[in-house]
């Protein structure tokens, strides 16, 4: 039993709690403006706006990470009611990961691998004028390990107590 406890404690101490660094850069646009602002809440934020008269516009961004991580990608529009429809896509080396046709704010989770360049596309936007924000933030998963391990140790202790009582 002591060996199992030492193994679990060793696994806890070897866990890496640092979050990945995400990088978002502009990749192109048509009939819209775009820029990447400073890092906010564990990830970069892109802001932009588009305006056409009767046509559509698009903005593209490149997303990279320094280590494998889960991430949350969030699009928001201002004003939300100005979006008739838009296609939001995330690509990994020409492989489509996510594609959604939306008419309002949207949040999704993705798994990003280090060394890959992901394309975050905001295309086929039918609206007269609106501004948008795209934020990407890393999800810190290892912190949950520190809450889960004591519970496991408690179950092992209950099991041992029940075995000795029988």
N, C-alpha and C positions, 0 to 999 in steps of 0.2 A: 504494500500500500504506500509505503514511503517513496518507493521508486516512481510510482504514478504521480504522486504529489510533486516530487521534484521535477518530473518531466513537464507537468502543467505549469509550474512556476517558471521553469526555464523558457517555455514557449511564451509566456506573458512578457518576460523581460526582453525577449528577442524581437517582439513586435515593433514595427516602425510606425510611429504616429505622425510623421511629417506628411503634409499634403503636397500633391503635385503642383507644379507651376504651369499654368496654362497661358498660351500666347495667342492672341487674336489680331490678325492684320487684314487690312482692306485688300480685296482682290479684283474689284471692278464694279462698275455701275453704269446704268443707262437712265437718263432723265431723273437722277436722284443725287443727293449729296450724302457722303458718309465719312465717318472718322472713328477712330478707336480712342476712347478716353482712358483715364487712369484705371488702375486695378482697384476694384471695390469688392469687399466681402469675399475674399478668396479667389477672385477671378476678374478678367477684363470685361469692360462694358463698351459696346459699340453704339453710337448714336447716329442718326441720319434722318433725312426727310426726302420725300419725293413729291413731285407735282407735275401733272400732265393735263392736257385738255382732251379728254376722250380716249386716251391711249393707256398703255400700261408701262410700268417701270420696274427695275430690279436692282438689287445690291447683292454682292458676293463677298464673303470673308473666308480667310484661311485660319484654321484652328490647329494648334499643335500642343503637345504636352511633353514634359521631360521624363515622366514615368507613367506606367499603366495606372489608370484611375477611372472611377465612375465620375460622371459630371452631370450637372443639371444645366440645360440650355433653356433660356426663357426669352420669348419675344413679347413685347408689349407695344401697343399702338396708341397714339394720342392725336385726335380723339378716336376711340375705338369704333364708334359708329360710322366713321368715314371709310372704313375698309369694306368694299363690296365683296372681294375675294382675293386671296393671296395663296401662293404655294410656298411652303416652307420645307426645305430639304436639307439633309445632312448626308454627305458623300464621303466615302473612304476609297481613294484611288479609283475613281470611276465606278464604284459599287454603291448603289443606293442603300442607305441604312434606314432612313426615315423620310417619308414624304407625306405631308398633310396639307389639305386645302382648308383654309380657315377664314373666318370673317371676324376674328377677335383675338384677344390675348391667348398665348399658348405656352405650355411648359412640357418638357420631355426630359427623360434621363437617357444617357448614352454611356457606353464603355469606350474609352479612348486608349489607344496603345501608343507607347512612346515610339518615336521615329516615323510615325505616319502623319501626313497632312490631310486634315479633314476640310471639306468645303462646306460652309454654311451658306446656303442660298436662300434668298428672299426674292422670289420671282413672280411674274404674272400678277402684279399688284394692280388691281383696278380701283382707283380712287382719284379724286381730284386733287387733294392735298392732305398729307398727314406726316407726322413724325413718328419714329420708331426707336426702340431700344432693344438691343440684344445683349443679354448678360450670360456669362458662362462661369460656373463655379464648381470647384472640386468637392466631392462628397467624402468627408473623412470617416471611413469605415472602421479603422483599427480601434477607435475609442470604445466601440461596443464590446470588444474583447475583454476589456478590463471590468465590465459589468457582468459578462457572461461567465467568466472563469470562477469567481467566487460562488456562483450558484451551482456550478458543476461540482466544486469541492464540497459544498454542503450536501448535495445528493450522494456523493461517495461516502461522506460521513454517516448519513442516515442509513445507507445500505449496510455499512459495516456494523453499525449499532444494532440493526435488525438481525443481522447474521449472528452476532454474539449473543443476543437475547434468546434466540431459538434453540 
